[in-house]
Amino acid sequence: MAKITFTASTTNRIDKILTDYFKTQQTPFSRTKVQKLIIAGQAQVNNQVVRANSLGKIGDQIIIELPESKASALTPMAMLLTILYEDEYLMVIDKPNNLVVHPAPGHQDDTLVNALLAHGVDWSTASGEQRPGIVHRIDRQTTGVLIIVKNDFVHQQLQEQIQTKQLQRRYLALVYGKITEKQAKIYAPIGRDPNNRKKMTITAKNSKKAVTNILVIERFNDYTYIECELETGRTHQIRVHLKYINHPIVGDPLYGTSAGKKESFGQYLHAYQLTFVHPVTKKFMTITAKLPQEFERRLAILRTKG
């Protein structure tokens, strides 16, 4: 293990002192990662093992041991990625349809993470070995904007923006039925479906607050084209909320209609816009991804039918 020794220049919790120290280094660690190191007994203050909430004082000698980085068990796989923006700190891509973001039980290869490993970049490690660079995710059949990060400091800053709603996510969706309201707010808590662990559902039991804003863009005979803006980021949130108001997304394989599940394209849900403050340059950034051609064609066909 690599060992780092330094003298505390402030009085604060040990995890905060260490997090602030690593922010000054070339490879900063997130507070979550620092806390894991402390829990593993790899941090000492004046030669005494401490807890994350232990208080450190000015002049204390702090030692932290860093484990050797492990070789990833994941297989790099070359894959063409559509890059919307990239600098030395982060990358924003336009995720295609039918691409899983990170490995999961039953799906270890052909994911975005496998492609990232072949990209020749040291991605952030704050989300664990199976999710290098991944700060947020979108579902397999959801297309559009996704941020990938290159160090733990940027990762931590973007996670904080998600939690404080500074990072805004807007989606476009084609749903069944005609939504009569011009705009609406769906406020319904989401939790795991007790009858199907692969699904989420609206429930008051073991659930979390979930809020989705919708704006009608265009109405057709039996469909509505809408924009969705997330106030929270629960698993399958938009899909579950739209099913809840009886307007499921066209082609949704899990929450859609039986007929919709036969759609060759998959679900018509597109993460079209992401707005955030760049963690390093502090610039206000808005990045947009065009609708997939299949989505555009479907809208064009519906417009001809009225």
C-alpha positions as CSV (number, residue, x, y, z in Angstrom):
1,M,0.0,0.0,0.0
2,A,1.0,3.6,-0.7
3,K,1.3,5.7,2.5
4,I,0.6,9.4,2.7
5,T,1.5,11.6,5.7
6,F,0.6,15.2,6.2
7,T,-0.2,17.7,9.0
8,A,-3.7,18.9,9.5
9,S,-4.1,22.7,8.9
10,T,-7.7,22.9,10.2
11,T,-9.8,21.5,13.0
12,N,-12.6,19.4,11.6
13,R,-14.0,15.9,11.1
14,I,-11.3,13.5,9.8
15,D,-13.2,12.5,6.7
16,K,-13.6,16.3,5.9
17,I,-9.9,17.0,6.5
18,L,-8.9,14.1,4.2
19,T,-11.5,15.0,1.5
20,D,-10.2,18.6,1.5
21,Y,-6.6,17.4,1.4
22,F,-7.3,15.1,-1.6
23,K,-8.9,18.0,-3.5
24,T,-5.5,19.6,-3.7
25,Q,-4.0,16.4,-5.2
26,Q,-3.8,15.3,-8.8
27,T,-6.1,12.4,-8.0
28,P,-8.8,13.7,-5.6
29,F,-11.0,11.2,-3.7
30,S,-14.7,11.7,-3.0
31,R,-15.8,11.9,0.6
32,T,-17.6,8.5,0.2
33,K,-14.3,6.9,-0.9
34,V,-12.4,8.5,2.0
35,Q,-15.0,7.2,4.5
36,K,-14.5,3.7,3.1
37,L,-10.8,3.9,3.7
38,I,-11.3,5.1,7.3
39,I,-13.8,2.3,8.0
40,A,-11.2,-0.2,6.7
41,G,-8.8,1.1,9.3
42,Q,-6.5,2.8,6.8
43,A,-6.4,6.2,8.4
44,Q,-4.5,7.2,11.6
45,V,-4.3,10.4,13.6
46,N,-1.1,10.7,15.7
47,N,-0.6,6.9,15.2
48,Q,-4.1,6.0,16.4
49,V,-6.8,4.4,14.1
50,V,-9.8,6.7,14.0
51,R,-13.5,6.9,12.9
52,A,-14.9,9.0,10.1
53,N,-16.5,11.4,12.6
54,S,-13.4,11.7,14.8
55,L,-12.2,15.2,15.3
56,G,-8.9,16.2,13.9
57,K,-7.1,19.3,15.1
58,I,-4.5,21.7,13.7
59,G,-1.1,20.2,13.9
60,D,-2.3,16.5,14.1
61,Q,-0.2,14.1,12.1
62,I,-2.5,12.2,9.7
63,I,-1.5,9.0,7.9
64,I,-3.6,7.3,5.3
65,E,-2.8,4.1,3.4
66,L,-4.0,3.8,-0.1
67,P,-4.6,0.3,-1.5
68,E,-2.9,-0.6,-4.7
69,S,-5.3,-0.2,-7.7
70,K,-6.7,-3.5,-8.9
71,A,-6.7,-4.5,-12.5
72,S,-10.3,-4.4,-13.7
73,A,-11.9,-7.8,-14.2
74,L,-14.0,-6.2,-16.9
75,T,-13.1,-6.7,-20.6
76,P,-12.4,-3.6,-22.7
77,M,-14.5,-3.6,-25.9
78,A,-13.9,-1.1,-28.7
79,M,-17.2,0.6,-29.5
80,L,-18.0,3.8,-31.5
81,L,-19.3,6.5,-29.1
82,T,-21.0,9.7,-30.2
83,I,-19.2,12.3,-28.1
84,L,-21.1,15.6,-27.6
85,Y,-18.4,17.3,-25.5
86,E,-15.1,16.3,-23.9
87,D,-12.3,17.9,-21.9
88,E,-9.7,16.7,-19.5
89,Y,-12.2,16.4,-16.7
90,L,-15.4,14.9,-18.2
91,M,-17.0,13.5,-21.3
92,V,-20.7,13.8,-22.5
93,I,-22.0,11.2,-24.9
94,D,-25.2,10.5,-26.8
95,K,-26.0,7.0,-25.7
96,P,-27.6,4.9,-28.4
97,N,-30.6,2.6,-27.9
98,N,-30.2,-0.9,-26.5
99,L,-26.9,-0.1,-24.7
100,V,-26.6,-1.1,-21.0
101,V,-24.6,1.6,-19.1
102,H,-22.7,-0.7,-16.7
103,P,-22.3,-4.4,-16.0
104,A,-24.9,-6.1,-13.8
105,P,-25.8,-9.7,-13.0
106,G,-26.6,-11.4,-16.3
107,H,-25.0,-8.7,-18.4
108,Q,-21.2,-8.4,-18.0
109,D,-20.1,-7.5,-21.5
110,D,-21.2,-5.1,-24.3
111,T,-21.9,-2.3,-21.9
112,L,-20.9,1.4,-22.0
113,V,-18.4,0.7,-19.3
114,N,-16.7,-2.0,-21.5
115,A,-16.4,0.7,-24.2
116,L,-15.0,3.3,-21.8
117,L,-12.3,0.9,-20.6
118,A,-11.2,0.6,-24.3
119,H,-11.1,4.4,-24.6
120,G,-7.7,4.8,-22.9
121,V,-8.8,7.1,-20.1
122,D,-8.4,6.8,-16.3
123,W,-12.1,7.2,-15.3
124,S,-13.3,8.1,-11.8
125,T,-13.6,5.3,-9.2
126,A,-16.2,6.8,-6.9
127,S,-18.9,4.5,-8.1
128,G,-16.8,1.3,-7.7
129,E,-14.9,-1.0,-9.9
130,Q,-17.9,-2.1,-11.9
131,R,-18.9,1.5,-12.8
132,P,-15.8,3.5,-13.7
133,G,-16.7,7.0,-14.8
134,I,-20.4,6.6,-14.2
135,V,-22.0,9.4,-12.2
136,H,-25.6,8.8,-13.3
137,R,-27.3,6.3,-15.7
138,I,-30.1,6.0,-18.1
139,D,-32.0,2.8,-19.0
140,R,-30.9,0.3,-21.7
141,Q,-33.5,1.5,-24.2
142,T,-33.4,5.1,-23.3
143,T,-31.2,7.2,-25.7
144,G,-29.5,10.5,-25.2
145,V,-27.2,12.6,-23.0
146,L,-25.0,11.0,-20.4
147,I,-22.0,12.4,-18.5
148,I,-18.9,10.3,-17.9
149,V,-16.3,11.7,-15.4
150,K,-12.5,11.4,-15.3
151,N,-11.7,11.9,-11.6
152,D,-13.3,11.5,-8.2
153,F,-13.4,15.2,-7.5
154,V,-15.5,16.0,-10.6
155,H,-17.6,12.9,-9.8
156,Q,-18.3,14.2,-6.3
157,Q,-19.1,17.7,-7.5
158,L,-21.6,16.4,-10.1
159,Q,-23.3,14.1,-7.6
160,E,-23.8,17.1,-5.3
161,Q,-25.3,19.0,-8.2
162,I,-27.7,16.1,-8.8
163,Q,-28.7,16.1,-5.1
164,T,-29.2,19.9,-4.9
165,K,-31.0,20.0,-8.3
166,Q,-28.4,22.2,-9.9
167,L,-28.0,19.5,-12.6
168,Q,-31.2,19.5,-14.6
169,R,-32.3,16.6,-16.9
170,R,-34.9,16.9,-19.6
171,Y,-36.4,14.1,-21.6
172,L,-38.6,13.7,-24.6
173,A,-41.2,10.9,-24.7
174,L,-44.0,9.6,-26.9
175,V,-46.8,8.2,-24.9
176,Y,-50.1,6.4,-25.5
177,G,-53.3,8.4,-25.3
178,K,-54.1,12.2,-25.5
179,I,-52.9,14.2,-22.4
180,T,-55.4,17.0,-22.2
181,E,-53.4,19.3,-19.8
182,K,-50.7,21.5,-21.2
183,Q,-48.5,20.8,-18.3
184,A,-48.6,18.8,-15.0
185,K,-46.6,17.8,-12.0
186,I,-46.6,14.1,-11.1
187,Y,-45.9,13.7,-7.4
188,A,-45.9,10.0,-6.4
189,P,-43.4,8.0,-4.3
190,I,-41.6,5.1,-6.0
191,G,-40.4,1.9,-4.4
192,R,-39.6,-1.7,-5.5
193,D,-42.5,-3.7,-6.7
194,P,-43.0,-6.5,-4.1
195,N,-44.4,-8.8,-6.8
196,N,-41.6,-8.3,-9.4
197,R,-38.2,-7.3,-8.2
198,K,-37.2,-6.0,-11.7
199,K,-39.9,-3.4,-11.6
200,M,-40.6,-0.3,-9.6
201,T,-44.1,0.9,-8.6
202,I,-46.0,3.7,-6.9
203,T,-46.2,2.8,-3.2
204,A,-46.2,4.4,0.2
205,K,-44.2,1.5,1.6
206,N,-40.4,1.5,1.5
207,S,-40.5,4.2,-1.1
208,K,-38.8,7.5,-1.9
209,K,-40.2,10.9,-3.0
210,A,-40.4,11.2,-6.8
211,V,-41.4,14.3,-8.8
212,T,-41.7,14.6,-12.5
213,N,-42.8,17.7,-14.5
214,I,-44.4,17.1,-17.9
215,L,-45.1,19.6,-20.7
216,V,-47.2,18.7,-23.8
217,I,-45.4,19.5,-27.0
218,E,-47.7,17.9,-29.6
219,R,-50.9,15.9,-29.6
220,F,-52.0,13.2,-32.1
221,N,-55.1,11.1,-32.4
222,D,-53.9,8.4,-30.0
223,Y,-50.6,9.6,-28.8
224,T,-48.9,12.6,-27.1
225,Y,-45.4,13.9,-27.5
226,I,-44.1,15.4,-24.3
227,E,-41.1,16.8,-22.4
228,C,-40.3,15.5,-19.0
229,E,-38.1,17.2,-16.4
230,L,-36.9,15.3,-13.4
231,E,-36.9,16.9,-9.9
232,T,-35.7,13.6,-8.4
233,G,-33.8,10.7,-9.9
234,R,-35.5,7.4,-8.9
235,T,-35.0,4.2,-10.8
236,H,-37.4,4.1,-13.9
237,Q,-39.0,7.3,-12.6
238,I,-40.4,8.7,-15.8
239,R,-41.6,5.3,-17.0
240,V,-43.3,4.5,-13.7
241,H,-44.9,7.9,-13.4
242,L,-46.3,7.9,-17.0
243,K,-47.7,4.4,-16.5
244,Y,-49.3,5.7,-13.2
245,I,-51.2,8.4,-15.1
246,N,-52.3,5.8,-17.7
247,H,-50.1,7.2,-20.4
248,P,-47.2,4.6,-20.7
249,I,-44.3,5.3,-23.0
250,V,-44.7,3.7,-26.4
251,G,-42.5,0.6,-26.7
252,D,-41.6,0.4,-23.0
253,P,-40.8,-3.3,-22.5
254,L,-41.5,-3.3,-18.8
255,Y,-44.3,-0.8,-18.1
256,G,-45.9,-0.4,-21.6
257,T,-48.8,-2.1,-23.3
258,S,-48.6,-5.6,-24.8
259,A,-48.7,-4.1,-28.3
260,G,-46.1,-1.6,-27.5
261,K,-43.6,-4.2,-26.3
262,K,-43.5,-5.4,-29.9
263,E,-42.1,-2.1,-31.1
264,S,-38.9,-2.8,-33.1
265,F,-37.2,0.4,-32.0
266,G,-37.9,-0.1,-28.3
267,Q,-39.1,2.6,-26.0
268,Y,-39.5,6.2,-27.2
269,L,-37.8,7.9,-24.4
270,H,-34.9,10.3,-25.1
271,A,-32.6,12.2,-22.6
272,Y,-32.3,15.2,-24.8
273,Q,-30.8,17.9,-22.6
274,L,-28.5,18.2,-19.6
275,T,-27.7,21.4,-17.8
276,F,-25.0,21.7,-15.2
277,V,-22.2,23.9,-13.8
278,H,-18.7,22.6,-14.9
279,P,-17.1,21.5,-11.6
280,V,-13.7,22.9,-12.6
281,T,-14.2,25.8,-15.0
282,K,-17.5,26.8,-13.3
283,K,-19.1,27.5,-16.7
284,F,-22.8,27.0,-17.0
285,M,-23.2,24.2,-19.6
286,T,-26.3,23.0,-21.6
287,I,-25.7,20.0,-23.8
288,T,-28.4,18.6,-26.2
289,A,-28.7,15.4,-28.1
290,K,-30.8,15.2,-31.3
291,L,-33.7,12.7,-31.4
292,P,-32.8,9.3,-32.9
293,Q,-33.8,9.0,-36.5
294,E,-36.4,6.3,-35.7
295,F,-38.0,8.6,-33.2
296,E,-38.1,11.4,-35.7
297,R,-39.6,9.1,-38.4
298,R,-42.3,8.0,-35.9
299,L,-43.3,11.6,-35.2
300,A,-43.4,12.4,-39.0
301,I,-45.7,9.5,-39.6
302,L,-48.0,10.6,-36.8
303,R,-48.1,14.1,-38.1
304,T,-49.3,12.9,-41.5
305,K,-52.2,11.1,-39.8
306,G,-53.2,14.1,-37.7
